Amino acid sequence: MPLPLSQRLISIPQVIARRYMASSAAAEPISPSNTRVGWIGTGVMGLSMCSHLIRAGYTLTVFNRTPSKAQPLLKMGAHQADNPLSLASNSDVVFSIVGYPSDVRAVLLDPHSGALAGLRPGGILVDMTTSEPSLAVEIAAAASSKSCHSIDAPVSGGDRGAKNGTLAIFTGGEESVVKRLQPLFSLMGKVNYMGGSGKGQFAKLANQITIASTMVGLVEGMVYAHKAGLDVGLYLDAISTGAAGSKSLDLYGQRILKRDLGPGFYVNHFVKDLGICLKECQNMGISLPGLALAQQLYVSLRAYGEGNLGTQALILVLERLNNVSLAPAIASS
């Protein structure tokens, strides 16, 4: 039976939008000659990631709430925008890597200043913040309603991975769009396609759960080795090639030994991530006691005013719990 005329008329714009999005996803390959890139958030991670794009020849426009943090990129040739909307109006692909889900919502979805409001049809949002999977789904729906695309693409690898272009990138959304973004992603690290919208975020949260318990094990082992009278540096070297070896040990073992507790990844942001993990566990009806313990230990760091240190500062919690300090061992290592 034919549809009523009113329903046929309503469906026409939807059909056009779908055709437009399909054709844009299959457009010519992304390259510096045909793609303008926008970047929101030039902090510890974003600064290095942007620099790879500039060196590859891409025209880059940046926005950061603290403009001074973008200065190194401006010296490399980046342009600065006053807000995410104006940035998006001059970009084909807009990346974001900010602190919290509320920040993601503000910079991407605000109707007056958000990036989506300024993005042209066929444009692509790529949120690399570790955020809520439900928000990723919401952003994707909002982008689709404007004939745009959205990919959630949180990353793992810390500041070293960002500097070296070796990040693990967890992507969720339309696979064809993820493949089209490969020339950009390849400058930052390795892409792992995890499924539809939100699946990149779920993968990153699982990653954070693994890291949390690994970090607890790392610092507990160091405290134990210290109390046993071992040279902690020799101990770390010995286990690095065995079953206890890990990326966390490689990234943070020597930093802890040198008492370098600066942020490769902020404690405050890790507490946020683990809180999202616990919320999702509640939604799923599962119990992950290692995650809960790690979250409480990291919360204690924040309570001591140490939220702006790096995640390796977990050593401080174990030292306080056991009334020991690795400092003498560090001096001799």
C-alpha positions in Angstrom: 0.0 0.0 0.0 1.5 3.4 -1.0 2.6 5.7 1.9 0.4 8.8 2.5 1.8 11.9 0.7 2.7 13.6 4.0 4.9 10.6 5.0 6.5 10.5 1.6 7.3 14.3 1.8 8.8 13.9 5.3 11.0 11.0 4.1 12.6 12.9 1.2 15.1 15.0 3.3 16.1 11.9 5.2 16.8 10.0 2.0 18.9 13.0 0.7 20.8 13.2 3.9 21.6 9.4 3.9 22.8 9.7 0.2 24.9 12.7 1.1 26.6 11.0 4.0 27.2 7.8 2.0 28.9 9.8 -0.8 31.0 11.9 1.6 32.2 8.7 3.4 33.4 7.4 0.0 35.0 10.7 -1.0 38.6 11.1 -2.2 41.3 10.0 0.3 42.2 12.4 3.0 45.4 14.3 2.4 47.0 17.7 3.3 45.8 19.1 0.0 42.1 18.4 0.5 41.5 18.2 4.3 41.5 21.0 6.8 41.9 19.8 10.4 40.6 21.3 13.6 41.9 20.3 17.1 40.2 21.1 20.4 42.4 20.5 23.5 46.2 21.0 23.3 47.2 19.6 26.7 49.8 16.9 27.6 48.5 14.6 24.9 47.0 16.9 22.3 50.1 19.1 21.9 52.2 16.2 20.6 49.4 14.7 18.5 48.9 18.0 16.8 52.5 18.4 16.0 52.5 15.2 14.0 49.7 16.6 11.8 51.5 19.9 11.2 54.7 18.2 10.3 52.8 16.0 7.8 51.6 19.2 6.1 48.0 19.5 7.3 46.4 22.9 7.8 45.6 22.9 11.5 43.3 25.2 13.5 43.4 24.8 17.2 41.3 25.8 20.2 42.2 25.6 23.9 40.5 27.2 26.9 44.0 28.2 28.1 45.4 29.9 24.9 49.0 29.9 26.1 49.0 26.1 25.9 48.6 26.3 22.1 51.5 28.7 21.6 54.1 26.0 20.6 51.7 24.9 17.8 51.1 28.4 16.6 54.9 28.8 16.3 54.8 25.7 14.1 52.2 27.3 11.8 48.8 26.4 13.4 45.9 28.9 13.4 44.0 29.7 16.6 40.2 29.9 16.8 38.2 31.8 19.4 35.8 28.9 20.0 35.0 25.4 18.8 32.2 26.7 16.5 34.5 29.0 14.5 37.2 26.2 14.5 34.7 23.7 13.0 33.5 26.2 10.4 37.1 26.2 9.0 37.6 22.4 9.3 36.7 19.2 7.5 37.7 17.0 10.4 37.5 18.1 14.0 39.4 16.2 16.8 38.8 16.8 20.5 40.8 15.5 23.5 39.6 17.3 26.7 39.3 16.4 30.3 35.8 15.3 31.3 32.5 14.2 29.6 31.0 17.6 30.6 33.9 19.3 28.6 33.2 17.0 25.6 29.5 18.0 25.7 30.4 21.7 25.9 32.9 21.8 23.1 31.0 19.5 20.7 27.3 19.9 21.3 26.7 23.4 22.7 24.2 24.9 20.2 25.8 28.3 20.4 29.6 27.6 20.5 30.0 23.9 20.0 31.9 22.3 17.0 28.9 20.5 15.6 27.0 23.8 15.2 29.8 25.0 12.9 30.5 21.8 11.0 29.5 21.6 7.3 27.5 18.5 6.1 29.9 15.7 5.5 32.2 16.9 8.2 33.6 14.5 10.8 34.0 14.8 14.6 36.6 12.6 16.3 36.5 12.6 20.1 39.6 11.2 21.6 38.7 11.9 25.2 38.1 9.0 27.5 34.4 9.6 28.1 31.0 7.9 28.6 29.9 5.4 25.9 26.4 6.8 26.1 27.7 10.3 25.3 29.5 8.9 22.2 26.2 7.4 21.0 24.5 10.8 21.6 27.1 12.7 19.7 26.9 10.3 16.8 23.1 10.7 16.6 23.4 14.5 16.7 26.1 14.5 14.0 24.0 12.2 11.8 21.0 14.5 12.1 23.2 17.2 10.5 24.5 14.9 7.8 27.9 14.7 9.5 29.8 11.8 11.1 31.2 11.2 14.6 33.8 8.7 15.7 34.8 7.9 19.3 38.5 7.3 19.4 40.1 7.4 22.8 43.8 6.5 23.0 46.2 4.7 25.3 50.0 5.1 25.5 50.5 8.2 27.6 52.6 11.2 26.8 55.4 9.0 25.4 53.0 7.3 23.0 51.7 10.7 21.9 55.2 12.1 21.3 56.4 9.0 19.4 53.2 8.5 17.4 52.7 5.0 18.9 49.3 5.4 20.6 46.7 2.6 20.6 43.6 4.2 19.2 40.3 2.5 20.0 37.6 3.5 17.5 33.8 3.2 17.4 31.4 4.4 14.8 31.0 3.8 11.0 33.9 1.6 9.9 34.0 3.3 6.4 34.6 6.6 8.1 37.3 5.1 10.4 39.0 3.7 7.3 38.8 7.1 5.6 40.5 8.7 8.6 43.4 6.3 8.5 45.9 8.9 6.9 45.3 11.0 10.0 45.2 8.3 12.6 48.4 6.7 11.2 50.4 9.8 12.2 49.4 9.2 15.9 49.4 5.5 16.3 47.7 2.2 15.5 43.9 2.1 14.9 41.8 -0.7 16.4 38.2 -0.8 15.1 36.0 -2.0 18.0 32.5 -1.6 16.5 29.7 0.9 16.4 29.4 4.2 18.3 30.5 3.9 21.9 32.5 0.7 21.4 35.7 2.7 21.2 34.9 4.1 24.7 34.0 0.7 26.1 37.4 -0.7 24.9 39.3 2.2 26.4 37.5 1.7 29.7 38.4 -2.0 29.7 42.0 -0.8 29.0 41.9 1.5 32.1 40.6 -1.3 34.3 43.6 -3.4 33.2 46.1 -0.6 33.8 44.6 0.2 37.2 45.3 -3.2 38.6 48.6 -3.4 36.8 49.8 -0.2 38.5 48.7 -1.5 41.9 50.8 -4.6 41.3 53.8 -2.6 40.1 54.0 -0.3 43.1 53.2 -3.1 45.6 56.1 -5.2 44.1 58.4 -2.2 44.4 57.5 -1.6 48.1 57.9 -5.3 48.8 61.3 -5.5 47.1 62.4 -2.4 49.1 61.4 -3.9 52.4 63.1 -7.2 51.5 66.4 -5.3 51.1 66.6 -5.6 47.3 68.0 -3.0 45.0 64.7 -1.8 43.5 66.3 -0.8 40.2 67.9 -4.3 39.8 64.6 -5.9 40.7 62.7 -3.9 38.0 65.4 -4.9 35.4 65.1 -8.5 36.4 61.3 -8.8 36.1 61.1 -6.7 32.9 61.8 -9.6 30.6 59.8 -12.1 32.6 56.0 -12.7 33.0 55.7 -9.7 35.3 57.0 -7.4 32.5 54.4 -4.9 31.3 54.0 -1.6 29.4 53.3 0.1 32.7 56.6 -1.1 34.1 58.4 0.1 30.9 56.7 3.5 31.0 56.7 4.2 34.8 59.2 2.0 36.6 62.2 4.3 35.9 60.1 7.4 36.5 59.2 6.1 39.9 62.8 5.3 40.7 63.8 8.8 39.7 60.9 10.3 41.7 59.6 11.7 38.5 55.9 11.9 39.3 54.9 14.5 36.7 51.9 13.8 34.6 52.0 11.6 31.5 48.4 11.1 32.5 46.8 13.0 35.3 45.6 11.3 38.5 42.5 13.5 38.3 41.7 12.2 34.8 42.4 8.6 35.9 40.0 8.9 38.8 37.4 10.2 36.3 38.0 7.2 34.0 37.7 4.7 36.8 34.6 6.3 38.1 33.0 5.9 34.6 34.2 2.2 34.7 32.4 1.6 38.0 29.3 3.3 36.7 29.3 1.0 33.7 29.9 -2.0 35.9 26.8 -1.1 37.9 24.8 -0.7 34.6 26.0 -4.2 33.5 25.5 -5.8 36.9 29.1 -7.0 37.3 31.5 -6.9 40.2 35.2 -6.0 39.6 36.8 -5.7 43.0 40.3 -5.0 41.7 38.9 -1.9 39.9 37.1 -0.7 43.0 40.2 -1.0 45.1 42.4 0.8 42.6 39.8 3.6 42.3 39.9 4.1 46.1 43.7 4.2 46.2 43.7 6.8 43.4 41.0 8.8 45.1 43.2 9.0 48.2 45.9 10.7 46.1 43.4 13.3 45.1 42.4 13.8 48.7 46.0 14.6 49.5 46.0 17.3 46.8 48.0 15.2 44.4 45.5 15.0 41.6 47.7 16.8 39.1 50.5 14.3 39.5 50.9 11.4 37.1 49.4 7.9 37.6 52.7 6.6 38.8 52.3 8.7 41.9 50.4 5.7 43.2 53.7 4.8 44.9 53.0 7.6 47.4 49.8 5.8 48.6 51.6 2.5 49.2 54.4 4.3 51.0 52.0 6.0 53.3 50.1 2.8 54.0 53.3 1.0 55.0 55.1 3.9 56.6 58.1 3.5 54.3 59.8 5.6 51.7 61.6 4.3 48.6 63.7 7.5 48.5 66.9 5.9 50.1 66.6 3.0 47.6 66.0 5.5 44.8 69.2 7.4 45.7 71.2 4.2 45.4 69.5 2.8 42.3 
